[in-house]
Amino acid sequence: MHASKGWLLVLGIILIAANMRAPLTSVGPLIGTIRDDLGISNTLAGMITTLPLLAFALLSPIAPKLARRFGTSTVLFGSLILLVIGMALRSSLGISSLLLGTVILGLGISICNVLMPSLIKQNYPLRIGLMIGIYSVAMNLSGAIASGISVPLSAGAGLGWKGALGIWSLLALIALIVWIPQIRRNPSQKVKTSASSEKRTSLWKSPLAWHVTLFMGLQSMLFYVVVSWLPDILGNLGMSSDSAGWILSLMQICLLPVTFIVPIMAGRMQNQVALMMLTAALFFIGIGGLLSGNHTVVIIGVLLIGVGSGCAFSLAMMMFGLRTANAHDAAELSGMAQSVGYLLAALGPTLFGYLHDISNGWTAPLIVLLGITVLLFFFGVSAGRNRVIGSADAAGRV
């Protein structure tokens, strides 16, 4: 790969990654303002965050098929166009355009979610860990920044909620421009993808694929449940809303170094069982800390959950490349895992809230989360063994 083209590809990957969280995390701090301005219910306001997750679940299995037909680079270019249109539409008029734009940007992000691990495996087969680390840091860093500056942009800079959300379309437009040179490389990618997929593996029949999928789904559910309900849990313990907000931000900051280091470690290890065990332990101890009720222990628990979330997300992304033989299978596994994963992520916060309502407290829901970490441990250890989907040991008994 020519040096300039190589750097352009890396820059393109970073910019696409930066567009995969910011359009979503920028909404949360402004949800009250949007609700009051449009005069909508809390339920309808909640749809603004739920719709993208449902879009992820529905479109994820289709993305690999689009990549096989049109080429990965071209499909990613199309997804960036969807992002620009979706974010512009979301901020243009009233509730109808808000919801329609949210769905469109959700479709664009879902394609990027699925195809980026495959793109990395195809272009950087010997540096998967490093590139997944760079990709993960760019994605989570932009998401954290977007959460922090949404209110200052809206109120402080006088942009209003429409301007504060719409400004992120400029980042997608920059990524779109930088990605244009990659389309020229697309025909060769199509040939490689077609050739490598002549002997297809039925992932939906593979126990290993299902264990990777369930690991992805359970870690997504844990993360979105905690992000959604942690402020209420901390408020129930007597903490102020400001303190709860800072603790939640600190939890997300803990993700950043881990999402860079863990993929590199995982890529150099013969298997990832030890990292999977550590990840489940961090979640288990962290959730146990929330149950303690002691403020100091609770804060330590939240930080451990943050580190565990970073480990889990990075390992899930790594599994798509490490447990497949080629870029096509990596895209298929990514699509399968993220379809199930984001469906669980969309359902998790609602089910957790329902448990809170019927139990009239947080103890029972948190105990259920501890049970989920046990399942995460089981599926993670299985996924972490050094096997490849389609091989005799992967398709056989678990």
TORNU-790160 format. One record per residue (C-alpha): residue number from 1; residue in three letters; z, y, x. Coordinates in nm, 4 decimals. Last residue first. Example, Ala and Ser with C-alpha at 12.3 -4.5 7.8 and 13.67 -1.06 7.14 Angstrom:
<nodes>
> seq;type;z;y;x
> 2;SER;0.7140;-0.1060;1.3670
> 1;ALA;0.7800;-0.4500;1.2300
</nodes>
This chain:
<nodes>
> seq;type;z;y;x
> 398;VAL;2.2909;-2.6654;-1.8475
> 397;ARG;2.0552;-2.9597;-1.9014
> 396;GLY;1.6889;-2.9192;-1.8223
> 395;ALA;1.4549;-2.6236;-1.8277
> 394;ALA;1.6146;-2.4508;-1.5336
> 393;ASP;1.6601;-2.7662;-1.3229
> 392;ALA;1.2984;-2.8717;-1.3663
> 391;SER;1.1527;-2.5307;-1.2914
> 390;GLY;1.0162;-2.3192;-1.5776
> 389;ILE;1.2759;-2.0464;-1.5432
> 388;VAL;1.3852;-2.0156;-1.1822
> 387;ARG;1.7217;-2.1286;-1.0508
> 386;ASN;1.9925;-1.9924;-0.8200
> 385;ARG;2.2898;-1.9856;-1.0543
> 384;GLY;2.3763;-1.6426;-1.1939
> 383;ALA;2.2453;-1.7150;-1.5435
> 382;SER;2.5014;-1.9934;-1.5912
> 381;VAL;2.7855;-1.7800;-1.4527
> 380;GLY;2.6775;-1.4913;-1.6763
> 379;PHE;2.6558;-1.7065;-1.9892
> 378;PHE;3.0116;-1.8324;-1.9478
> 377;PHE;3.1646;-1.5042;-1.8284
> 376;LEU;2.9976;-1.3049;-2.1061
> 375;LEU;3.1357;-1.5553;-2.3559
> 374;VAL;3.4849;-1.4893;-2.2175
> 373;THR;3.4105;-1.1148;-2.2303
> 372;ILE;3.3288;-1.1533;-2.6018
> 371;GLY;3.6726;-1.3026;-2.6621
> 370;LEU;3.8322;-1.0001;-2.4967
> 369;LEU;3.6247;-0.7842;-2.7316
> 368;VAL;3.7734;-0.9754;-3.0266
> 367;ILE;4.1186;-0.8899;-2.8903
> 366;LEU;4.0103;-0.5257;-2.8827
> 365;PRO;3.9074;-0.5412;-3.2493
> 364;ALA;4.2443;-0.6978;-3.3451
> 363;THR;4.4519;-0.4386;-3.1563
> 362;TRP;4.2639;-0.1288;-3.2723
> 361;GLY;4.4314;-0.0685;-3.6067
> 360;ASN;4.3982;-0.0883;-3.9843
> 359;SER;4.2857;-0.4532;-3.9641
> 358;ILE;4.0106;-0.4122;-4.2256
> 357;ASP;3.9000;-0.0712;-4.0979
> 356;HIS;3.9183;-0.1548;-3.7273
> 355;LEU;3.7189;-0.4730;-3.7809
> 354;TYR;3.4572;-0.2639;-3.9623
> 353;GLY;3.4440;-0.0209;-3.6700
> 352;PHE;3.3795;-0.3092;-3.4313
> 351;LEU;3.1047;-0.4386;-3.6612
> 350;THR;2.9389;-0.0962;-3.6639
> 349;PRO;2.9749;-0.0490;-3.2866
> 348;GLY;2.8229;-0.3924;-3.2174
> 347;LEU;2.5232;-0.3933;-3.4521
> 346;ALA;2.2986;-0.1632;-3.2471
> 345;ALA;2.4035;-0.3206;-2.9161
> 344;LEU;2.3499;-0.6681;-3.0620
> 343;LEU;1.9956;-0.5664;-3.1585
> 342;TYR;1.9669;-0.4043;-2.8167
> 341;GLY;2.0362;-0.7308;-2.6412
> 340;VAL;1.8213;-0.9544;-2.8605
> 339;SER;1.5096;-0.7460;-2.7986
> 338;GLN;1.6236;-0.6663;-2.4452
> 337;ALA;1.6479;-1.0306;-2.3477
> 336;MET;1.3141;-1.1338;-2.4967
> 335;GLY;1.1241;-0.8360;-2.3576
> 334;SER;1.2800;-0.8693;-2.0125
> 333;LEU;1.2032;-1.2412;-2.0148
> 332;GLU;0.8390;-1.1703;-2.1025
> 331;ALA;0.8132;-0.8935;-1.8410
> 330;ALA;0.9613;-1.1184;-1.5709
> 329;ASP;0.7315;-1.4002;-1.6822
> 328;HIS;0.4306;-1.1744;-1.6227
> 327;ALA;0.5672;-1.0440;-1.2918
> 326;ASN;0.5957;-1.3931;-1.1442
> 325;ALA;0.8299;-1.6863;-1.0833
> 324;THR;1.1219;-1.5758;-1.2993
> 323;ARG;1.4991;-1.5939;-1.2549
> 322;LEU;1.5243;-1.3306;-0.9809
> 321;GLY;1.3070;-1.0695;-1.1519
> 320;PHE;1.4572;-1.0599;-1.5006
> 319;MET;1.7970;-1.1509;-1.3552
> 318;MET;1.8062;-0.8267;-1.1544
> 317;MET;1.8064;-0.6091;-1.4674
> 316;ALA;2.0971;-0.8090;-1.6133
> 315;LEU;2.2806;-0.7877;-1.2802
> 314;SER;2.2468;-0.4101;-1.2741
> 313;PHE;2.3687;-0.3747;-1.6342
> 312;ALA;2.6662;-0.6031;-1.5755
> 311;CYS;2.7778;-0.4425;-1.2492
> 310;GLY;2.7609;-0.0912;-1.3943
> 309;SER;2.9462;-0.2023;-1.7064
> 308;GLY;3.2153;-0.3686;-1.4943
> 307;VAL;3.2655;-0.0493;-1.2945
> 306;GLY;3.3033;0.1480;-1.6177
> 305;ILE;3.5316;-0.1156;-1.7700
> 304;LEU;3.7468;-0.0920;-1.4563
> 303;LEU;3.7641;0.2862;-1.5007
> 302;VAL;3.8719;0.2423;-1.8639
> 301;GLY;4.1437;-0.0036;-1.7609
> 300;ILE;4.2793;0.2372;-1.4988
> 299;ILE;4.2988;0.5032;-1.7708
> 298;VAL;4.4745;0.2598;-2.0063
> 297;VAL;4.7237;0.1557;-1.7356
> 296;THR;4.8185;0.5194;-1.6819
> 295;HIS;4.8444;0.5892;-2.0546
> 294;ASN;5.0492;0.2781;-2.1368
> 293;GLY;4.9224;0.1328;-2.4661
> 292;SER;4.8722;-0.2105;-2.3086
> 291;LEU;4.5733;-0.3034;-2.5245
> 290;LEU;4.3453;-0.0634;-2.3373
> 289;GLY;4.4504;-0.2297;-2.0122
> 288;GLY;4.3498;-0.5676;-2.1520
> 287;ILE;4.0061;-0.4198;-2.2090
> 286;GLY;3.9927;-0.3313;-1.8388
> 285;ILE;4.1275;-0.6686;-1.7249
> 284;PHE;3.8649;-0.8554;-1.9291
> 283;PHE;3.5780;-0.6204;-1.8393
> 282;LEU;3.6569;-0.6356;-1.4675
> 281;ALA;3.6978;-1.0149;-1.4850
> 280;ALA;3.3571;-1.0553;-1.6525
> 279;THR;3.1931;-0.8555;-1.3747
> 278;LEU;3.3773;-1.0419;-1.0976
> 277;MET;3.2633;-1.3768;-1.2402
> 276;MET;2.9040;-1.2557;-1.2576
> 275;LEU;2.9228;-1.1259;-0.9015
> 274;ALA;3.0532;-1.4631;-0.7814
> 273;VAL;2.7772;-1.6497;-0.9681
> 272;GLN;2.4960;-1.4382;-0.8195
> 271;ASN;2.3150;-1.7000;-0.6147
> 270;GLN;2.1796;-1.7162;-0.2602
> 269;MET;2.2876;-1.3567;-0.2148
> 268;ARG;2.0692;-1.0820;-0.0688
> 267;GLY;1.9197;-0.9643;-0.4000
> 266;ALA;2.2627;-0.9579;-0.5633
> 265;MET;2.4039;-0.7309;-0.2927
> 264;ILE;2.1136;-0.4864;-0.3285
> 263;PRO;2.1441;-0.4992;-0.7083
> 262;VAL;2.5234;-0.4368;-0.6833
> 261;ILE;2.5089;-0.1291;-0.4576
> 260;PHE;2.2960;0.1073;-0.6671
> 259;THR;2.4383;0.0371;-1.0127
> 258;VAL;2.7868;0.0344;-0.8612
> 257;PRO;2.7564;0.3834;-0.7152
> 256;LEU;2.6569;0.5267;-1.0557
> 255;LEU;2.8620;0.3353;-1.3100
> 254;CYS;3.1926;0.4998;-1.2170
> 253;ILE;3.0422;0.8282;-1.3417
> 252;GLN;3.0169;0.6698;-1.6866
> 251;MET;3.3907;0.5946;-1.6947
> 250;LEU;3.4648;0.9466;-1.5718
> 249;SER;3.2693;1.0871;-1.8659
> 248;LEU;3.4740;0.8755;-2.1073
> 247;ILE;3.7944;0.9942;-1.9396
> 246;TRP;3.6786;1.3549;-1.9693
> 245;GLY;3.6063;1.3144;-2.3392
> 244;ALA;3.9410;1.1485;-2.4068
> 243;SER;4.1191;1.4338;-2.2294
> 242;ASP;3.9348;1.6915;-2.4386
> 241;SER;4.0022;1.4976;-2.7602
> 240;SER;4.3736;1.4962;-2.6804
> 239;MET;4.5512;1.1702;-2.5985
> 238;GLY;4.8061;1.0301;-2.8422
> 237;LEU;4.7229;0.6590;-2.8217
> 236;ASN;4.5123;0.6862;-3.1370
> 235;GLY;4.3136;0.9549;-2.9593
> 234;LEU;4.2397;0.7066;-2.6806
> 233;ILE;4.1019;0.4548;-2.9314
> 232;ASP;3.9042;0.7272;-3.1080
> 231;PRO;3.7535;0.8485;-2.7775
> 230;LEU;3.6756;0.4856;-2.6793
> 229;TRP;3.4840;0.4074;-2.9994
> 228;SER;3.1149;0.4704;-2.9307
> 227;VAL;3.1108;0.4344;-2.5512
> 226;VAL;3.3251;0.1197;-2.5724
> 225;VAL;3.1106;-0.0410;-2.8419
> 224;TYR;2.7922;0.0593;-2.6596
> 223;PHE;2.9043;-0.0989;-2.3328
> 222;LEU;3.0418;-0.4207;-2.4820
> 221;MET;2.7303;-0.4747;-2.6950
> 220;SER;2.4984;-0.4189;-2.4005
> 219;GLN;2.7012;-0.6634;-2.1888
> 218;LEU;2.6779;-0.9185;-2.4701
> 217;GLY;2.3042;-0.8804;-2.5138
> 216;MET;2.2109;-0.9027;-2.1461
> 215;PHE;2.4329;-1.2078;-2.0981
> 214;LEU;2.2831;-1.3549;-2.4146
> 213;THR;1.9302;-1.3057;-2.2817
> 212;VAL;2.0098;-1.4482;-1.9369
> 211;HIS;2.1675;-1.7504;-2.1092
> 210;TRP;1.8683;-1.7807;-2.3422
> 209;ALA;1.6250;-1.7733;-2.0511
> 208;LEU;1.8290;-2.0430;-1.8749
> 207;PRO;1.8262;-2.2638;-2.1851
> 206;SER;1.4436;-2.2376;-2.1982
> 205;LYS;1.2790;-2.2863;-2.5376
> 204;TRP;1.2355;-1.9141;-2.6114
> 203;LEU;1.0961;-1.8730;-2.2612
> 202;SER;0.7950;-2.0922;-2.3310
> 201;THR;0.6486;-2.0899;-1.9818
> 200;ARG;0.2862;-1.9989;-1.9455
> 199;LYS;0.0560;-2.1638;-1.7001
> 198;GLU;-0.2327;-1.9191;-1.6982
> 197;SER;0.0148;-1.6336;-1.6718
> 196;SER;-0.0222;-1.5630;-1.3022
> 195;ALA;-0.3953;-1.5186;-1.3296
> 194;SER;-0.3704;-1.2805;-1.6244
> 193;THR;-0.1038;-1.0694;-1.4556
> 192;LYS;-0.2902;-1.0564;-1.1291
> 191;VAL;-0.6151;-0.9544;-1.3003
> 190;LYS;-0.4397;-0.6885;-1.5077
> 189;GLN;-0.2663;-0.5464;-1.2012
> 188;SER;-0.5999;-0.5160;-1.0236
> 187;PRO;-0.7340;-0.3127;-1.3170
> 186;ASN;-0.4244;-0.0843;-1.3208
> 185;ARG;-0.4449;0.0684;-0.9748
> 184;ARG;-0.6345;0.3681;-1.1101
> 183;ILE;-0.3619;0.4122;-1.3731
> 182;GLN;-0.1088;0.4718;-1.0947
> 181;PRO;-0.2650;0.8093;-1.0067
> 180;ILE;-0.1660;0.9464;-1.3545
> 179;TRP;0.2079;0.8699;-1.3143
> 178;VAL;0.2980;1.2074;-1.1620
> 177;ILE;0.1490;1.3894;-1.4617
> 176;LEU;0.3327;1.1748;-1.7184
> 175;ALA;0.6607;1.2040;-1.5260
> 174;ILE;0.6284;1.5833;-1.5388
> 173;LEU;0.5589;1.5665;-1.9138
> 172;ALA;0.8641;1.3443;-1.9652
> 171;LEU;1.0804;1.6007;-1.7845
> 170;LEU;0.9305;1.8769;-2.0006
> 169;SER;1.0105;1.6734;-2.3150
> 168;TRP;1.3752;1.7098;-2.2128
> 167;ILE;1.3640;2.0731;-2.3254
> 166;GLY;1.3299;1.9592;-2.6857
> 165;LEU;1.6891;1.8412;-2.7150
> 164;ALA;1.8550;2.1657;-2.6021
> 163;GLY;1.5845;2.3681;-2.7762
> 162;LYS;1.6429;2.1991;-3.1103
> 161;TRP;2.0220;2.2121;-3.0718
> 160;GLY;2.0172;2.5880;-3.0194
> 159;LEU;1.8551;2.7413;-2.7123
> 158;GLY;2.1182;3.0147;-2.6744
> 157;ALA;2.1918;2.9381;-2.3112
> 156;GLY;2.5643;2.8951;-2.3769
> 155;ALA;2.5354;2.7357;-2.7201
> 154;SER;2.2532;2.4793;-2.6984
> 153;LEU;2.2080;2.4582;-2.3231
> 152;PRO;2.5852;2.4576;-2.2635
> 151;VAL;2.6249;2.1908;-2.5367
> 150;SER;2.3573;1.9594;-2.3947
> 149;ILE;2.4613;2.0069;-2.0304
> 148;GLY;2.7148;1.7268;-1.9884
> 147;SER;2.5474;1.4510;-2.1874
> 146;ALA;2.2130;1.5209;-2.0191
> 145;ILE;2.3743;1.5015;-1.6749
> 144;ALA;2.5232;1.1590;-1.7529
> 143;GLY;2.1916;1.0261;-1.8794
> 142;SER;2.0066;1.1658;-1.5776
> 141;LEU;2.2539;0.9883;-1.3502
> 140;ASN;2.2270;0.6622;-1.5470
> 139;MET;1.8482;0.6383;-1.5243
> 138;ALA;1.8144;0.7606;-1.1670
> 137;VAL;2.0939;0.5271;-1.0540
> 136;SER;1.9359;0.2276;-1.2278
> 135;TYR;1.5883;0.2869;-1.0809
> 134;ILE;1.7227;0.3331;-0.7283
> 133;GLY;1.9292;0.0140;-0.7595
> 132;ILE;1.6401;-0.1803;-0.9156
> 131;MET;1.4311;-0.0645;-0.6184
> 130;LEU;1.6862;-0.1785;-0.3591
> 129;GLY;1.7456;-0.5157;-0.5274
> 128;ILE;1.3753;-0.5904;-0.5785
> 127;ARG;1.2876;-0.5197;-0.2156
> 126;LEU;1.0882;-0.8305;-0.1183
> 125;PRO;0.8837;-0.8480;-0.4403
> 124;TYR;0.8277;-0.4692;-0.4423
> 123;ASN;0.5061;-0.4071;-0.6405
> 122;GLN;0.5141;-0.7026;-0.8803
> 121;LYS;0.8923;-0.7283;-0.9133
> 120;ILE;0.9218;-0.3518;-0.9625
> 119;LEU;0.6558;-0.3492;-1.2345
> 118;SER;0.8275;-0.6414;-1.4097
> 117;PRO;1.1665;-0.4654;-1.3990
> 116;MET;0.9960;-0.1486;-1.5382
> 115;LEU;0.8118;-0.3257;-1.8212
> 114;VAL;1.0888;-0.3926;-2.0710
> 113;ASN;1.2884;-0.0705;-2.0626
> 112;CYS;0.9711;0.1385;-2.0287
> 111;ILE;0.8310;-0.0121;-2.3493
> 110;SER;1.1615;0.0465;-2.5297
> 109;ILE;1.1668;0.4098;-2.4131
> 108;GLY;0.8335;0.4829;-2.5813
> 107;LEU;0.9329;0.3116;-2.9064
> 106;GLY;1.2611;0.5071;-2.9121
> 105;LEU;1.0650;0.8291;-2.8533
> 104;ILE;0.8612;0.7523;-3.1674
> 103;VAL;1.1671;0.6573;-3.3757
> 102;THR;1.3536;0.9754;-3.2783
> 101;GLY;1.0454;1.1862;-3.3549
> 100;LEU;1.0307;1.0351;-3.7034
> 99;LEU;1.4039;1.0973;-3.7590
> 98;LEU;1.3954;1.4598;-3.6455
> 97;SER;1.0589;1.5218;-3.8140
> 96;SER;1.2068;1.4143;-4.1469
> 95;ILE;1.5378;1.5996;-4.0904
> 94;GLY;1.3810;1.9380;-4.0281
> 93;LEU;1.1168;2.0977;-3.8056
> 92;SER;1.0220;2.0873;-3.4364
> 91;SER;1.2975;1.9304;-3.2262
> 90;ARG;1.2284;1.5637;-3.2954
> 89;LEU;0.8540;1.6294;-3.2871
> 88;ALA;0.8657;1.7549;-2.9276
> 87;MET;1.0868;1.4630;-2.8215
> 86;GLY;0.8630;1.2079;-2.9905
> 85;ILE;0.5355;1.3541;-2.8623
> 84;VAL;0.6565;1.3670;-2.4998
> 83;LEU;0.8099;1.0200;-2.5238
> 82;LEU;0.5012;0.8700;-2.6901
> 81;ILE;0.2878;1.0110;-2.4074
> 80;LEU;0.5304;0.8527;-2.1607
> 79;SER;0.4840;0.5175;-2.3385
> 78;GLY;0.1080;0.5511;-2.3026
> 77;PHE;0.1418;0.5934;-1.9269
> 76;LEU;0.3664;0.2866;-1.9208
> 75;VAL;0.0935;0.0954;-2.1069
> 74;THR;-0.1665;0.2099;-1.8555
> 73;SER;0.0479;0.1110;-1.5586
> 72;THR;0.1263;-0.2340;-1.7004
> 71;GLY;-0.2305;-0.3357;-1.7782
> 70;PHE;-0.4178;-0.3176;-2.1100
> 69;ARG;-0.4026;-0.6723;-2.2445
> 68;ARG;-0.1223;-0.8256;-2.0418
> 67;ALA;0.0820;-0.5038;-2.0623
> 66;LEU;0.0462;-0.4923;-2.4418
> 65;LYS;0.1664;-0.8533;-2.4588
> 64;PRO;0.4640;-0.7678;-2.2358
> 63;ALA;0.5579;-0.4757;-2.4683
> 62;ILE;0.5548;-0.6787;-2.7916
> 61;PRO;0.8885;-0.8576;-2.7396
> 60;SER;1.0641;-0.5203;-2.6767
> 59;LEU;0.9205;-0.3475;-2.9848
> 58;LEU;1.1744;-0.4525;-3.2506
> 57;ALA;1.4970;-0.4492;-3.0478
> 56;PHE;1.4204;-0.1231;-2.8684
> 55;ALA;1.3214;0.0414;-3.1976
> 54;LEU;1.6560;-0.0709;-3.3426
> 53;LEU;1.8320;0.0933;-3.0470
> 52;PRO;1.6260;0.4108;-3.0959
> 51;LEU;1.7196;0.4225;-3.4674
> 50;THR;2.0973;0.3886;-3.4150
> 49;THR;2.1565;0.7214;-3.2359
> 48;ILE;1.9842;0.9447;-3.4925
> 47;MET;2.0942;0.7052;-3.7668
> 46;GLY;2.4508;0.8244;-3.7139
> 45;ALA;2.3520;1.1639;-3.8547
> 44;LEU;2.2366;0.9885;-4.1701
> 43;THR;2.5759;0.8198;-4.2053
> 42;ASN;2.7630;1.1398;-4.1204
> 41;SER;2.5807;1.3114;-4.4067
> 40;ILE;2.3159;1.5807;-4.3695
> 39;GLY;2.3365;1.9596;-4.4069
> 38;LEU;2.0656;2.0276;-4.1502
> 37;ASP;2.2713;2.2737;-3.9448
> 36;ASP;2.6011;2.0938;-4.0024
> 35;ARG;2.4702;1.7507;-3.9030
> 34;ILE;2.2792;1.8864;-3.6004
> 33;THR;2.5894;2.0727;-3.4787
> 32;GLY;2.8059;1.7637;-3.5214
> 31;ILE;2.5533;1.5442;-3.3374
> 30;LEU;2.5241;1.7850;-3.0459
> 29;PRO;2.7493;1.6027;-2.7953
> 28;GLY;2.5822;1.2710;-2.8869
> 27;VAL;2.2170;1.3807;-2.8739
> 26;SER;2.1736;1.4402;-2.4987
> 25;THR;2.2626;1.0751;-2.4328
> 24;LEU;1.9463;0.9532;-2.6053
> 23;PRO;1.6718;1.1727;-2.4566
> 22;ALA;1.8545;1.1524;-2.1194
> 21;ARG;1.8568;0.7712;-2.1052
> 20;MET;1.5045;0.6464;-2.0310
> 19;ASN;1.3493;0.9696;-1.9033
> 18;ALA;1.5188;0.9574;-1.5625
> 17;ALA;1.3878;0.6025;-1.5197
> 16;ILE;1.0331;0.7261;-1.5709
> 15;LEU;1.0926;0.9945;-1.3089
> 14;ILE;1.2377;0.7493;-1.0558
> 13;ILE;0.9538;0.5004;-1.1092
> 12;GLY;0.6956;0.7769;-1.0660
> 11;LEU;0.8628;0.8963;-0.7466
> 10;VAL;0.8527;0.5404;-0.6105
> 9;LEU;0.4870;0.5086;-0.7127
> 8;LEU;0.4002;0.8432;-0.5549
> 7;TRP;0.5801;0.7382;-0.2381
> 6;GLY;0.3725;0.4210;-0.2140
> 5;LYS;0.0488;0.6041;-0.2920
> 4;SER;0.1218;0.8428;-0.0061
> 3;ALA;0.2053;0.5539;0.2289
> 2;HIS;-0.0992;0.3413;0.1396
> 1;MET;0.0000;0.0000;0.0000
</nodes>
